[in-house]
Amino acid sequence: MKIGTRASILAVSQAESIQKELARHAITSTLVRFETKGDKILDRALDKIGDKGLFTTELEHALLTHEIDLAVHSLKDLPTEMPSGLTIAAYALAEDPRDVFIGHDLPLAGLPHGSVVGTASLRRTAWLHQIRPDLHVTPVRGNLHTRLNKWRDQKWGGLILAAAGVHRLGWQELITEYLDPTVWVPAPGQGILAIQMRQDHPRLGEILNWLNNRGHAARAIAEREVLARLGGGCQIPLGVHAELNEAVGSLHLVGKVVSLDGGQAIMAEATNDVGRAVELGRAVADDLRRQGAYELIRTV
């Protein structure tokens, strides 16, 4: 079996974790590495390149042309609309969904006035402007190694990153602070791996279903429903976070939209059964829209 992945160290590590899971079921595989548009263009912010599919289009094309059998994505990079003939076969191996602050032993709240914080995300930029408007935000692109090196070399006050990537590379000791997901709401699907395949391969779908996690899937479906109903792109200042209560089988979902200058913030939340994740996502998205979130996103 041929598994498609981006060529970055983190993406390859994620694909290798899926390889290991497949090997437990006696399925052998090889990795096929791709450089995506988002990987190649590093001199511009992501929102200046485009929106949908910056890190996924090349892998999806390889699936459709039978160059690979499945693709492993960070779910937060995968648009809610995908090419005809493709589907998500499994939501697997979820990591901590939170954002983290890396900052020379100082928490985000403890940074001196005027400190520089690096991020490549419009969402994180908006959150920073809302929560710490006295800080300077600078865009930083590239893989985690590149971003960490820039942070050290430029002597910035800190970096905002996804906990999942830092954990998967084993760099937990660099984390200064885990940011509260009810305030610093993560990106939809953050921390979850999505395994994408062609719809015309039902046997493969049965195999990959072994890797599917019901709780991860419910969270992913609810969070991505909000994203779909508010625009569907990954480069918008939208955070969505679902908490699973396994004891009662429910999901609590929080959505947040903030203007890029941090001056306007809209939040909505709701709870529903795990089996009604789509309805839950729609309820939160509709509440956000009623409060003006769609118009706020369109200004971006």
Helices and strands as residue ranges (DSSP letters): E 2-6, H 9-23, E 30-34, H 37-40, H 46-49, H 57-64, E 70-74, G 75-77, E 86-92, E 99-102, G 108-110, E 116-119, H 122-131, E 136-139, H 144-154, E 158-162, H 163-168, G 172-174, E 177-178, E 193-198, H 202-208, G 209-211, H 214-229, E 238-245, E 250-258, E 265-273, G 274-276, H 277-290, H 293-298
